[in-house]
Amino acid sequence: MSDGWIQFLQRWVVVTLGVLVAAHVVPGISYDTPGAVVIASLILGLLNALRPFLALLSLPIMFLTLGMFWFVINALLLWLVGYVVKGFHVAGFWPAFFGGLVISFVSLLINLVSGRGARIQVQTGRRPSRKTQHPEGRSGGGKTLKGGKGPVIDV
């Protein structure tokens, strides 16, 4: 299986878990069968592929609301999925809004725990000697840790 399919399946599982949690936590979101949740999460994932287009269309509103309009877009997409998928029910805008928040939060937690979230990379290695000059004219010296090996923080 290619890496693209594996990533797609991982995202689908994460969204499905988020939808399940939202259905159990948010009043107004429910499902009749587990299959409805799987189909709803698949359609929600496919609709999320429209995000760049939706971001372009809503750019002025996004700018005015400092990006908070994403929550409204997420709610509208979840509400649409509830309308399209038989067996998956979203009672209105506010359940969709809070459901979108829950799905986003669960996705964030799962991605952080699984290592797929934001990563911070620390590069270690030898620092330049004091004789080495940077293009800005300042020296590359400073304190070295344990024989010149350690975190490189160059400001």
Secondary structure, 3 states (H helix, E strand, C coil): CCHHHHHHHHHHHHHHHHHHHHHHHCCCEEECCHHHHHHHHHHHHHHHHHHHHHHHHCHHHHHHCCCCHHHHHHHHHHHHHHHHCCCEEECCHHHHHHHHHHHHHHHHHHHHHHCCCCCCCCCEEECCCCCCECCCCCECCCCCCCCCEEECCCC
